[in-house]
Amino acid sequence: MQPPKTHNHIELAFEINSDLYELYIAILSQEGIEYFLEEDRKLLAYLPESEWNAEKEEAIKTLLEETFGSVPHFTASFMADRNWNAEWEAHLQPVEISDRFLIIQHQKEYSVKPGQIVIAINPKMSFGTGYHATTRLMMRQMEELDLADKKIMDIGTGTGVLAIAARKLGNKNPILAFDNNAWAAENAVENVAENDVTDIRVELLDAEEELVANLEEGYDLILANINKNVLDRILPAIRRHAPKAQVLLSGVLVYDEPWLKQLLKRIDYKNVKTIYEEEWLSALIEPSK
């Protein structure tokens, strides 16, 4: 896998109240925006320069208008390639996911509870720092599962944190972790090495276009911490091509739980367990029969 040659981005700065950040992140992620920074009364969203055009701007405005009834003031600025990692890490502190898990960043001080699993994540703005509720929900669900002998696929791996967590929870089989963003895939490779875990294959793949071919390898558990729109498109394919696999998902707002229930009924999944934090949910599902 070749790393991206440049990391030029467009920064979208939305002037909104902080209590709306989580909701805006969920909505903006529907347009493929995955990287965010939260400041006082300003939410910063980042997308690759190559993806920013008049059509994308109009799509974002339309989505916000349909959701909120208006579009908040925002500016779009070019952000040249620079040492993003240092700037991103400066905003992060160790995150205690639970009594079982602690996520740390490189060279940050931390204290560990007895028996707590430590995962070192040095993010290049990739999703999965532990700061987002969906990451925490996924990891708390994983703690309750017997992962030892499962063959696992991690869709939209981001920093690779879920694949790394699976390995540290005792999973013994090869893991496929992939993302459609070269920056994220590169970062996941680095984090796998940082945590000294093995047999995690990180690939630059599209979750929709290349999913079926990879499902044919046979998987017992599929991790999918991705947005609602992508879940809507890939869950039917997973049901058809991995008919016995469990799916652990997040990236769904509690307001969209009725949609999720209808989708699961339509494609014949049953809900094993759902947990909640803030405005988000995570569901463990499996085929009804």
Order of alpha helices (4+ residues) and beta strands (2+ residues): beta-alpha-beta-beta-alpha-beta-alpha-beta-beta-beta-alpha-beta-alpha-beta-alpha-beta-alpha-beta-alpha-beta-alpha-beta-beta
